[in-house]
Amino acid sequence: MEWKFLPEDKSGPARKSRDYRLFNERVIKSAQLLEKSLSEYIVREDEDLNTNKLLKETREIIALSDDPVHTFRMLRRVRRYDDLTYIHSLNVAILCHEFANWMHMPEEEQDILTLAGLLHDVGKMGIPGKIIKKAGLLTDEEYELIKQHPQKGYDFLKKHPLDERIMNAALMHHERCDGSGYPQGLKADEIDDFAKIVAIADYYDALTSARVYREPHCPFEVFRMLQQERDKFDSTYLAVFMEGVASFYIGCEVVLSNQKRARMVDTNPTDQSNPIVKMDGLIVNLAMAPDVDVKEIC
Ligand SMILES: [Fe+2]
């Protein structure tokens, strides 16, 4: 199996390089385990998916660092060259795990939500690899095939004794509260709560990750996109998610659209895309500076 790493970030302290190597080894091992488990699980219908083993792997990745920002930065630099599905699934699982903490969910629900994130795209294993890995624009026919992955995922998972919310997250994570999603065009009250949470984590991770055809978007830019598309997402979950993720970045240096550097000092609970920063010795609420946005987190 061919795996490829992005170059190490040379700007960080040496300690981070050692962390990065250990992290790489661990994430690759987990992604391979996920891929192997799912392949065997789908081919051999008589065997149950070892969810405890998958959960343990995810928890151990989170425990590798006590700083979630560090975890996410390192995770984003580990990429299998021709297939992003497994790393994306791990990212979504970790975001779901954190989300359950922010919502003070009991441990059992946290595990179910983490597994829902880990398994949400399992249906992509039923779509031809050359379409999943295609770097350019998809044809209409190819897009129609991709749109079958939620139903395929549900069909894979329902053969086994898993919590219904895990199966529903696979089936409904591309549904949108305003009815504009697929495969069924469900409306808010018809969509499983866990699928609504996975949908937000899935959208966020896809846009903050690099693609062959574009650079990754800055998290605060993705918050703006999420705010613009707020009718598509559950408003309570969206607010909790953005506040939680934004809080990862308190204390980080940021580059603003006016090319100045600033330090994020707090989130802005009424507008998470515009945090409170310290710039030129002054505390500035970026919501009050409409021409200035966060462009990059250093
Ligand atoms: Fe998906």
py3Dmol code that shows the C-alpha trace and the ligand (Angstrom):
import py3Dmol

protein = """\
ATOM      1  CA  MET A   1       0.000   0.000   0.000  1.00  0.00           C
ATOM      2  CA  GLU A   2       1.456   3.358  -1.056  1.00  0.00           C
ATOM      3  CA  TRP A   3       1.419   6.222   1.431  1.00  0.00           C
ATOM      4  CA  LYS A   4       2.880   9.650   0.969  1.00  0.00           C
ATOM      5  CA  PHE A   5       3.565  12.433   3.460  1.00  0.00           C
ATOM      6  CA  LEU A   6       3.574  16.130   2.888  1.00  0.00           C
ATOM      7  CA  PRO A   7       6.951  17.731   3.755  1.00  0.00           C
ATOM      8  CA  GLU A   8       7.595  18.383   7.417  1.00  0.00           C
ATOM      9  CA  ASP A   9       6.898  21.850   8.682  1.00  0.00           C
ATOM     10  CA  LYS A  10      10.391  23.238   9.334  1.00  0.00           C
ATOM     11  CA  SER A  11       9.127  26.360  11.063  1.00  0.00           C
ATOM     12  CA  GLY A  12       8.155  24.702  14.325  1.00  0.00           C
ATOM     13  CA  PRO A  13      10.483  23.817  17.184  1.00  0.00           C
ATOM     14  CA  ALA A  14      12.529  20.595  16.920  1.00  0.00           C
ATOM     15  CA  ARG A  15      10.273  18.916  19.463  1.00  0.00           C
ATOM     16  CA  LYS A  16       7.425  19.239  16.961  1.00  0.00           C
ATOM     17  CA  SER A  17       9.440  17.334  14.312  1.00  0.00           C
ATOM     18  CA  ARG A  18       9.806  14.351  16.601  1.00  0.00           C
ATOM     19  CA  ASP A  19       6.122  14.625  17.517  1.00  0.00           C
ATOM     20  CA  TYR A  20       5.294  14.781  13.832  1.00  0.00           C
ATOM     21  CA  ARG A  21       7.191  11.559  13.033  1.00  0.00           C
ATOM     22  CA  LEU A  22       5.509   9.698  15.885  1.00  0.00           C
ATOM     23  CA  PHE A  23       2.172  11.150  14.910  1.00  0.00           C
ATOM     24  CA  ASN A  24       2.630  10.150  11.256  1.00  0.00           C
ATOM     25  CA  GLU A  25       3.420   6.574  12.175  1.00  0.00           C
ATOM     26  CA  ARG A  26       0.428   6.394  14.457  1.00  0.00           C
ATOM     27  CA  VAL A  27      -2.075   7.980  12.073  1.00  0.00           C
ATOM     28  CA  ILE A  28      -0.940   5.861   9.139  1.00  0.00           C
ATOM     29  CA  LYS A  29      -1.334   2.752  11.305  1.00  0.00           C
ATOM     30  CA  SER A  30      -4.846   3.832  12.301  1.00  0.00           C
ATOM     31  CA  ALA A  31      -5.891   4.746   8.774  1.00  0.00           C
ATOM     32  CA  GLN A  32      -4.606   1.389   7.517  1.00  0.00           C
ATOM     33  CA  LEU A  33      -6.483  -0.395  10.295  1.00  0.00           C
ATOM     34  CA  LEU A  34      -9.643   1.516   9.359  1.00  0.00           C
ATOM     35  CA  GLU A  35      -9.233   0.654   5.684  1.00  0.00           C
ATOM     36  CA  LYS A  36      -8.474  -3.023   6.439  1.00  0.00           C
ATOM     37  CA  SER A  37     -11.325  -3.353   8.952  1.00  0.00           C
ATOM     38  CA  LEU A  38     -13.827  -1.827   6.560  1.00  0.00           C
ATOM     39  CA  SER A  39     -12.654  -3.888   3.574  1.00  0.00           C
ATOM     40  CA  GLU A  40     -12.930  -7.119   5.557  1.00  0.00           C
ATOM     41  CA  TYR A  41     -16.180  -6.031   7.121  1.00  0.00           C
ATOM     42  CA  ILE A  42     -17.797  -5.292   3.803  1.00  0.00           C
ATOM     43  CA  VAL A  43     -16.514  -8.384   2.028  1.00  0.00           C
ATOM     44  CA  ARG A  44     -17.202 -10.790   4.914  1.00  0.00           C
ATOM     45  CA  GLU A  45     -20.727 -10.105   5.957  1.00  0.00           C
ATOM     46  CA  ASP A  46     -20.586 -12.775   8.647  1.00  0.00           C
ATOM     47  CA  GLU A  47     -18.023 -10.821  10.672  1.00  0.00           C
ATOM     48  CA  ASP A  48     -18.845  -7.901  12.924  1.00  0.00           C
ATOM     49  CA  LEU A  49     -16.908  -4.662  12.762  1.00  0.00           C
ATOM     50  CA  ASN A  50     -14.639  -4.346  15.795  1.00  0.00           C
ATOM     51  CA  THR A  51     -15.899  -0.936  16.871  1.00  0.00           C
ATOM     52  CA  ASN A  52     -14.009  -1.090  20.181  1.00  0.00           C
ATOM     53  CA  LYS A  53     -10.711  -1.394  18.330  1.00  0.00           C
ATOM     54  CA  LEU A  54     -11.565   1.514  16.013  1.00  0.00           C
ATOM     55  CA  LEU A  55     -12.657   3.689  18.934  1.00  0.00           C
ATOM     56  CA  LYS A  56      -9.475   2.868  20.848  1.00  0.00           C
ATOM     57  CA  GLU A  57      -7.356   3.930  17.859  1.00  0.00           C
ATOM     58  CA  THR A  58      -9.222   7.239  17.533  1.00  0.00           C
ATOM     59  CA  ARG A  59      -8.907   7.967  21.268  1.00  0.00           C
ATOM     60  CA  GLU A  60      -5.187   7.197  21.166  1.00  0.00           C
ATOM     61  CA  ILE A  61      -4.622   9.648  18.289  1.00  0.00           C
ATOM     62  CA  ILE A  62      -6.404  12.345  20.289  1.00  0.00           C
ATOM     63  CA  ALA A  63      -4.279  11.483  23.339  1.00  0.00           C
ATOM     64  CA  LEU A  64      -1.016  11.857  21.363  1.00  0.00           C
ATOM     65  CA  SER A  65      -1.226  15.576  21.949  1.00  0.00           C
ATOM     66  CA  ASP A  66      -2.926  17.586  24.670  1.00  0.00           C
ATOM     67  CA  ASP A  67      -3.346  20.431  22.194  1.00  0.00           C
ATOM     68  CA  PRO A  68      -6.189  19.889  19.684  1.00  0.00           C
ATOM     69  CA  VAL A  69      -4.763  22.542  17.313  1.00  0.00           C
ATOM     70  CA  HIS A  70      -1.502  20.596  17.187  1.00  0.00           C
ATOM     71  CA  THR A  71      -3.406  17.357  16.532  1.00  0.00           C
ATOM     72  CA  PHE A  72      -5.368  18.879  13.654  1.00  0.00           C
ATOM     73  CA  ARG A  73      -2.339  20.528  12.091  1.00  0.00           C
ATOM     74  CA  MET A  74      -0.399  17.275  12.113  1.00  0.00           C
ATOM     75  CA  LEU A  75      -3.355  15.254  10.878  1.00  0.00           C
ATOM     76  CA  ARG A  76      -3.754  17.581   7.922  1.00  0.00           C
ATOM     77  CA  ARG A  77      -0.170  17.006   6.812  1.00  0.00           C
ATOM     78  CA  VAL A  78      -0.551  13.236   6.668  1.00  0.00           C
ATOM     79  CA  ARG A  79      -2.112  12.262   3.396  1.00  0.00           C
ATOM     80  CA  ARG A  80      -2.294   9.103   1.451  1.00  0.00           C
ATOM     81  CA  TYR A  81      -1.310  10.353  -1.950  1.00  0.00           C
ATOM     82  CA  ASP A  82      -4.210   8.989  -3.956  1.00  0.00           C
ATOM     83  CA  ASP A  83      -6.973   8.638  -1.427  1.00  0.00           C
ATOM     84  CA  LEU A  84      -8.187  11.075   1.195  1.00  0.00           C
ATOM     85  CA  THR A  85     -11.152   9.076   2.482  1.00  0.00           C
ATOM     86  CA  TYR A  86      -9.559   7.457   5.533  1.00  0.00           C
ATOM     87  CA  ILE A  87      -7.731  10.526   6.834  1.00  0.00           C
ATOM     88  CA  HIS A  88     -10.889  12.578   6.270  1.00  0.00           C
ATOM     89  CA  SER A  89     -12.875   9.970   8.203  1.00  0.00           C
ATOM     90  CA  LEU A  90     -10.410  10.169  11.113  1.00  0.00           C
ATOM     91  CA  ASN A  91     -10.599  13.975  11.092  1.00  0.00           C
ATOM     92  CA  VAL A  92     -14.410  13.895  11.162  1.00  0.00           C
ATOM     93  CA  ALA A  93     -14.320  11.285  13.954  1.00  0.00           C
ATOM     94  CA  ILE A  94     -12.013  13.484  16.059  1.00  0.00           C
ATOM     95  CA  LEU A  95     -14.197  16.563  15.436  1.00  0.00           C
ATOM     96  CA  CYS A  96     -17.265  14.524  16.475  1.00  0.00           C
ATOM     97  CA  HIS A  97     -15.438  13.335  19.621  1.00  0.00           C
ATOM     98  CA  GLU A  98     -14.633  16.957  20.529  1.00  0.00           C
ATOM     99  CA  PHE A  99     -18.190  18.041  19.691  1.00  0.00           C
ATOM    100  CA  ALA A 100     -19.595  15.465  22.136  1.00  0.00           C
ATOM    101  CA  ASN A 101     -17.366  17.023  24.834  1.00  0.00           C
ATOM    102  CA  TRP A 102     -18.636  20.523  24.035  1.00  0.00           C
ATOM    103  CA  MET A 103     -22.233  19.221  24.276  1.00  0.00           C
ATOM    104  CA  HIS A 104     -21.441  17.384  27.578  1.00  0.00           C
ATOM    105  CA  MET A 105     -22.762  14.143  26.096  1.00  0.00           C
ATOM    106  CA  PRO A 106     -22.470  10.977  28.208  1.00  0.00           C
ATOM    107  CA  GLU A 107     -19.503   8.751  27.274  1.00  0.00           C
ATOM    108  CA  GLU A 108     -21.686   6.179  25.517  1.00  0.00           C
ATOM    109  CA  GLU A 109     -23.112   8.838  23.185  1.00  0.00           C
ATOM    110  CA  GLN A 110     -19.643  10.278  22.619  1.00  0.00           C
ATOM    111  CA  ASP A 111     -18.495   6.844  21.395  1.00  0.00           C
ATOM    112  CA  ILE A 112     -21.509   6.473  19.101  1.00  0.00           C
ATOM    113  CA  LEU A 113     -21.009   9.953  17.634  1.00  0.00           C
ATOM    114  CA  THR A 114     -17.267   9.273  17.146  1.00  0.00           C
ATOM    115  CA  LEU A 115     -18.070   6.027  15.305  1.00  0.00           C
ATOM    116  CA  ALA A 116     -20.724   7.842  13.249  1.00  0.00           C
ATOM    117  CA  GLY A 117     -17.954  10.246  12.131  1.00  0.00           C
ATOM    118  CA  LEU A 118     -15.499   7.426  11.468  1.00  0.00           C
ATOM    119  CA  LEU A 119     -17.955   5.415   9.350  1.00  0.00           C
ATOM    120  CA  HIS A 120     -19.943   8.192   7.627  1.00  0.00           C
ATOM    121  CA  ASP A 121     -18.255   7.747   4.217  1.00  0.00           C
ATOM    122  CA  VAL A 122     -18.008   3.932   4.261  1.00  0.00           C
ATOM    123  CA  GLY A 123     -20.276   3.855   1.188  1.00  0.00           C
ATOM    124  CA  LYS A 124     -17.430   5.346  -0.887  1.00  0.00           C
ATOM    125  CA  MET A 125     -15.910   1.858  -0.813  1.00  0.00           C
ATOM    126  CA  GLY A 126     -18.752   0.880  -3.123  1.00  0.00           C
ATOM    127  CA  ILE A 127     -17.934   3.604  -5.698  1.00  0.00           C
ATOM    128  CA  PRO A 128     -15.230   3.013  -8.370  1.00  0.00           C
ATOM    129  CA  GLY A 129     -11.869   4.250  -7.030  1.00  0.00           C
ATOM    130  CA  LYS A 130     -11.061   6.194 -10.206  1.00  0.00           C
ATOM    131  CA  ILE A 131     -14.120   8.415  -9.570  1.00  0.00           C
ATOM    132  CA  ILE A 132     -13.368   8.911  -5.852  1.00  0.00           C
ATOM    133  CA  LYS A 133      -9.736   9.806  -6.654  1.00  0.00           C
ATOM    134  CA  LYS A 134     -10.448  11.957  -9.728  1.00  0.00           C
ATOM    135  CA  ALA A 135      -8.713  15.310  -9.325  1.00  0.00           C
ATOM    136  CA  GLY A 136     -10.667  17.271 -11.949  1.00  0.00           C
ATOM    137  CA  LEU A 137     -14.339  18.138 -12.307  1.00  0.00           C
ATOM    138  CA  LEU A 138     -16.769  15.222 -12.268  1.00  0.00           C
ATOM    139  CA  THR A 139     -19.137  14.568 -15.166  1.00  0.00           C
ATOM    140  CA  ASP A 140     -22.875  14.528 -14.385  1.00  0.00           C
ATOM    141  CA  GLU A 141     -22.840  10.716 -14.539  1.00  0.00           C
ATOM    142  CA  GLU A 142     -19.884  10.488 -12.149  1.00  0.00           C
ATOM    143  CA  TYR A 143     -21.531  12.905  -9.714  1.00  0.00           C
ATOM    144  CA  GLU A 144     -24.718  10.811  -9.778  1.00  0.00           C
ATOM    145  CA  LEU A 145     -22.608   7.763  -8.863  1.00  0.00           C
ATOM    146  CA  ILE A 146     -20.883   9.634  -5.993  1.00  0.00           C
ATOM    147  CA  LYS A 147     -24.302  10.637  -4.693  1.00  0.00           C
ATOM    148  CA  GLN A 148     -25.090   6.961  -4.161  1.00  0.00           C
ATOM    149  CA  HIS A 149     -22.481   6.613  -1.380  1.00  0.00           C
ATOM    150  CA  PRO A 150     -24.827   7.503   1.527  1.00  0.00           C
ATOM    151  CA  GLN A 151     -27.316   4.788   0.555  1.00  0.00           C
ATOM    152  CA  LYS A 152     -24.515   2.286  -0.109  1.00  0.00           C
ATOM    153  CA  GLY A 153     -22.993   3.073   3.293  1.00  0.00           C
ATOM    154  CA  TYR A 154     -26.321   2.531   5.018  1.00  0.00           C
ATOM    155  CA  ASP A 155     -26.794  -0.765   3.161  1.00  0.00           C
ATOM    156  CA  PHE A 156     -23.321  -1.952   4.266  1.00  0.00           C
ATOM    157  CA  LEU A 157     -23.859  -0.979   7.902  1.00  0.00           C
ATOM    158  CA  LYS A 158     -27.426  -2.232   8.359  1.00  0.00           C
ATOM    159  CA  LYS A 159     -26.284  -5.836   7.931  1.00  0.00           C
ATOM    160  CA  HIS A 160     -24.563  -5.580  11.310  1.00  0.00           C
ATOM    161  CA  PRO A 161     -25.716  -4.821  14.854  1.00  0.00           C
ATOM    162  CA  LEU A 162     -24.703  -1.152  15.080  1.00  0.00           C
ATOM    163  CA  ASP A 163     -26.503   1.739  16.755  1.00  0.00           C
ATOM    164  CA  GLU A 164     -29.149   3.159  14.408  1.00  0.00           C
ATOM    165  CA  ARG A 165     -27.596   6.649  14.699  1.00  0.00           C
ATOM    166  CA  ILE A 166     -24.350   5.374  13.118  1.00  0.00           C
ATOM    167  CA  MET A 167     -26.291   3.971  10.154  1.00  0.00           C
ATOM    168  CA  ASN A 168     -28.365   7.147   9.861  1.00  0.00           C
ATOM    169  CA  ALA A 169     -25.231   9.327   9.847  1.00  0.00           C
ATOM    170  CA  ALA A 170     -23.952   7.331   6.840  1.00  0.00           C
ATOM    171  CA  LEU A 171     -27.321   7.682   5.112  1.00  0.00           C
ATOM    172  CA  MET A 172     -28.115  11.317   5.974  1.00  0.00           C
ATOM    173  CA  HIS A 173     -24.825  13.265   6.253  1.00  0.00           C
ATOM    174  CA  HIS A 174     -25.411  14.965   2.875  1.00  0.00           C
ATOM    175  CA  GLU A 175     -29.018  15.879   3.721  1.00  0.00           C
ATOM    176  CA  ARG A 176     -29.522  19.564   4.494  1.00  0.00           C
ATOM    177  CA  CYS A 177     -32.055  21.144   6.875  1.00  0.00           C
ATOM    178  CA  ASP A 178     -33.587  23.247   4.050  1.00  0.00           C
ATOM    179  CA  GLY A 179     -34.270  20.114   1.998  1.00  0.00           C
ATOM    180  CA  SER A 180     -31.527  20.823  -0.575  1.00  0.00           C
ATOM    181  CA  GLY A 181     -29.389  17.757   0.247  1.00  0.00           C
ATOM    182  CA  TYR A 182     -29.285  14.175  -1.011  1.00  0.00           C
ATOM    183  CA  PRO A 183     -30.140  11.314  -1.367  1.00  0.00           C
ATOM    184  CA  GLN A 184     -33.711  11.942  -0.201  1.00  0.00           C
ATOM    185  CA  GLY A 185     -34.000  15.739   0.137  1.00  0.00           C
ATOM    186  CA  LEU A 186     -35.064  15.368   3.791  1.00  0.00           C
ATOM    187  CA  LYS A 187     -35.972  18.439   5.874  1.00  0.00           C
ATOM    188  CA  ALA A 188     -34.630  19.367   9.328  1.00  0.00           C
ATOM    189  CA  ASP A 189     -37.110  17.388  11.455  1.00  0.00           C
ATOM    190  CA  GLU A 190     -36.578  14.264   9.323  1.00  0.00           C
ATOM    191  CA  ILE A 191     -32.785  14.205   9.687  1.00  0.00           C
ATOM    192  CA  ASP A 192     -31.134  12.255  12.541  1.00  0.00           C
ATOM    193  CA  ASP A 193     -29.421  14.551  15.067  1.00  0.00           C
ATOM    194  CA  PHE A 194     -26.109  12.702  14.767  1.00  0.00           C
ATOM    195  CA  ALA A 195     -26.260  13.027  10.961  1.00  0.00           C
ATOM    196  CA  LYS A 196     -26.717  16.817  11.409  1.00  0.00           C
ATOM    197  CA  ILE A 197     -23.556  16.953  13.537  1.00  0.00           C
ATOM    198  CA  VAL A 198     -21.547  14.752  11.144  1.00  0.00           C
ATOM    199  CA  ALA A 199     -22.725  16.968   8.245  1.00  0.00           C
ATOM    200  CA  ILE A 200     -21.155  20.049   9.868  1.00  0.00           C
ATOM    201  CA  ALA A 201     -17.871  18.256  10.722  1.00  0.00           C
ATOM    202  CA  ASP A 202     -17.734  16.751   7.206  1.00  0.00           C
ATOM    203  CA  TYR A 203     -18.260  20.139   5.524  1.00  0.00           C
ATOM    204  CA  TYR A 204     -15.708  21.851   7.777  1.00  0.00           C
ATOM    205  CA  ASP A 205     -13.012  19.212   7.304  1.00  0.00           C
ATOM    206  CA  ALA A 206     -13.490  19.019   3.518  1.00  0.00           C
ATOM    207  CA  LEU A 207     -13.024  22.787   3.137  1.00  0.00           C
ATOM    208  CA  THR A 208     -10.132  23.186   5.577  1.00  0.00           C
ATOM    209  CA  SER A 209      -8.204  20.349   3.852  1.00  0.00           C
ATOM    210  CA  ALA A 210      -6.018  20.832   0.770  1.00  0.00           C
ATOM    211  CA  ARG A 211      -7.203  19.427  -2.533  1.00  0.00           C
ATOM    212  CA  VAL A 212      -5.217  18.881  -5.720  1.00  0.00           C
ATOM    213  CA  TYR A 213      -7.084  21.807  -7.304  1.00  0.00           C
ATOM    214  CA  ARG A 214      -7.082  24.262  -4.349  1.00  0.00           C
ATOM    215  CA  GLU A 215      -5.332  25.362  -1.174  1.00  0.00           C
ATOM    216  CA  PRO A 216      -7.048  24.653   2.166  1.00  0.00           C
ATOM    217  CA  HIS A 217      -9.461  27.343   3.347  1.00  0.00           C
ATOM    218  CA  CYS A 218      -8.718  29.096   6.646  1.00  0.00           C
ATOM    219  CA  PRO A 219     -11.087  27.896   9.451  1.00  0.00           C
ATOM    220  CA  PHE A 220     -12.479  31.433   9.910  1.00  0.00           C
ATOM    221  CA  GLU A 221     -13.219  31.625   6.185  1.00  0.00           C
ATOM    222  CA  VAL A 222     -15.093  28.299   6.480  1.00  0.00           C
ATOM    223  CA  PHE A 223     -17.078  29.729   9.438  1.00  0.00           C
ATOM    224  CA  ARG A 224     -18.150  32.572   7.090  1.00  0.00           C
ATOM    225  CA  MET A 225     -19.236  30.007   4.477  1.00  0.00           C
ATOM    226  CA  LEU A 226     -21.131  28.057   7.137  1.00  0.00           C
ATOM    227  CA  GLN A 227     -22.821  31.269   8.317  1.00  0.00           C
ATOM    228  CA  GLN A 228     -23.822  32.069   4.717  1.00  0.00           C
ATOM    229  CA  GLU A 229     -25.271  28.555   4.376  1.00  0.00           C
ATOM    230  CA  ARG A 230     -26.823  28.526   7.828  1.00  0.00           C
ATOM    231  CA  ASP A 231     -30.251  27.427   6.510  1.00  0.00           C
ATOM    232  CA  LYS A 232     -28.689  24.129   5.516  1.00  0.00           C
ATOM    233  CA  PHE A 233     -27.422  23.272   9.007  1.00  0.00           C
ATOM    234  CA  ASP A 234     -28.904  22.916  12.499  1.00  0.00           C
ATOM    235  CA  SER A 235     -28.421  26.339  14.074  1.00  0.00           C
ATOM    236  CA  THR A 236     -27.760  25.102  17.636  1.00  0.00           C
ATOM    237  CA  TYR A 237     -25.203  22.491  16.568  1.00  0.00           C
ATOM    238  CA  LEU A 238     -23.583  24.957  14.168  1.00  0.00           C
ATOM    239  CA  ALA A 239     -23.099  27.556  16.932  1.00  0.00           C
ATOM    240  CA  VAL A 240     -21.622  24.953  19.334  1.00  0.00           C
ATOM    241  CA  PHE A 241     -19.321  23.603  16.614  1.00  0.00           C
ATOM    242  CA  MET A 242     -17.966  26.975  15.486  1.00  0.00           C
ATOM    243  CA  GLU A 243     -17.485  28.213  19.064  1.00  0.00           C
ATOM    244  CA  GLY A 244     -15.657  24.976  19.989  1.00  0.00           C
ATOM    245  CA  VAL A 245     -13.376  24.941  16.948  1.00  0.00           C
ATOM    246  CA  ALA A 246     -12.720  28.699  17.170  1.00  0.00           C
ATOM    247  CA  SER A 247     -11.645  28.275  20.792  1.00  0.00           C
ATOM    248  CA  PHE A 248      -8.823  25.928  19.603  1.00  0.00           C
ATOM    249  CA  TYR A 249      -7.165  28.991  18.111  1.00  0.00           C
ATOM    250  CA  ILE A 250      -7.202  31.336  21.114  1.00  0.00           C
ATOM    251  CA  GLY A 251      -3.603  32.485  21.607  1.00  0.00           C
ATOM    252  CA  CYS A 252      -2.594  31.749  17.991  1.00  0.00           C
ATOM    253  CA  GLU A 253      -0.980  34.334  15.763  1.00  0.00           C
ATOM    254  CA  VAL A 254      -3.095  35.164  12.699  1.00  0.00           C
ATOM    255  CA  VAL A 255      -2.547  37.076   9.456  1.00  0.00           C
ATOM    256  CA  LEU A 256      -5.308  39.523   8.587  1.00  0.00           C
ATOM    257  CA  SER A 257      -6.569  40.622   5.168  1.00  0.00           C
ATOM    258  CA  ASN A 258      -4.821  43.991   5.718  1.00  0.00           C
ATOM    259  CA  GLN A 259      -1.529  41.966   5.844  1.00  0.00           C
ATOM    260  CA  LYS A 260      -1.033  42.784   9.542  1.00  0.00           C
ATOM    261  CA  ARG A 261      -0.237  40.122  12.098  1.00  0.00           C
ATOM    262  CA  ALA A 262      -2.372  39.890  15.215  1.00  0.00           C
ATOM    263  CA  ARG A 263      -2.981  37.485  18.101  1.00  0.00           C
ATOM    264  CA  MET A 264      -6.385  35.935  18.678  1.00  0.00           C
ATOM    265  CA  VAL A 265      -7.383  36.673  22.282  1.00  0.00           C
ATOM    266  CA  ASP A 266     -10.977  35.393  22.333  1.00  0.00           C
ATOM    267  CA  THR A 267     -13.809  33.948  20.266  1.00  0.00           C
ATOM    268  CA  ASN A 268     -16.772  36.084  19.288  1.00  0.00           C
ATOM    269  CA  PRO A 269     -19.844  34.036  20.310  1.00  0.00           C
ATOM    270  CA  THR A 270     -22.194  36.129  18.147  1.00  0.00           C
ATOM    271  CA  ASP A 271     -19.971  35.947  15.042  1.00  0.00           C
ATOM    272  CA  GLN A 272     -17.358  33.193  15.203  1.00  0.00           C
ATOM    273  CA  SER A 273     -15.847  34.125  11.824  1.00  0.00           C
ATOM    274  CA  ASN A 274     -14.696  37.425  13.352  1.00  0.00           C
ATOM    275  CA  PRO A 275     -12.740  36.723  16.557  1.00  0.00           C
ATOM    276  CA  ILE A 276     -11.347  39.216  19.056  1.00  0.00           C
ATOM    277  CA  VAL A 277      -7.685  39.937  18.300  1.00  0.00           C
ATOM    278  CA  LYS A 278      -4.849  42.033  19.664  1.00  0.00           C
ATOM    279  CA  MET A 279      -3.423  44.153  16.847  1.00  0.00           C
ATOM    280  CA  ASP A 280      -0.890  46.972  17.211  1.00  0.00           C
ATOM    281  CA  GLY A 281      -1.343  46.759  20.988  1.00  0.00           C
ATOM    282  CA  LEU A 282      -5.120  47.267  20.748  1.00  0.00           C
ATOM    283  CA  ILE A 283      -7.933  44.770  21.394  1.00  0.00           C
ATOM    284  CA  VAL A 284     -10.089  44.680  18.245  1.00  0.00           C
ATOM    285  CA  ASN A 285     -13.399  42.921  17.675  1.00  0.00           C
ATOM    286  CA  LEU A 286     -13.098  42.012  13.988  1.00  0.00           C
ATOM    287  CA  ALA A 287     -16.902  42.069  13.682  1.00  0.00           C
ATOM    288  CA  MET A 288     -16.534  45.851  14.106  1.00  0.00           C
ATOM    289  CA  ALA A 289     -13.912  46.012  11.351  1.00  0.00           C
ATOM    290  CA  PRO A 290     -15.908  44.865   8.306  1.00  0.00           C
ATOM    291  CA  ASP A 291     -12.994  45.291   5.872  1.00  0.00           C
ATOM    292  CA  VAL A 292     -10.625  43.084   7.891  1.00  0.00           C
ATOM    293  CA  ASP A 293     -10.832  39.267   7.984  1.00  0.00           C
ATOM    294  CA  VAL A 294      -8.597  36.510   9.308  1.00  0.00           C
ATOM    295  CA  LYS A 295      -6.789  35.100   6.252  1.00  0.00           C
ATOM    296  CA  GLU A 296      -4.396  32.644   7.836  1.00  0.00           C
ATOM    297  CA  ILE A 297      -3.560  31.019  11.157  1.00  0.00           C
ATOM    298  CA  CYS A 298       0.221  30.883  11.692  1.00  0.00           C
TER     299      CYS A 298
END
"""
ligand_1 = """\
1
LIG
Fe -19.967 11.774 2.232
"""
view = py3Dmol.view(width=600, height=400)
view.addModel(protein, "pdb")
view.setStyle({"model": 0}, {"cartoon": {"style": "trace"}})
view.addModel(ligand_1, "xyz")
view.setStyle({"model": 1}, {"stick": {}})
view.zoomTo()
view.show()
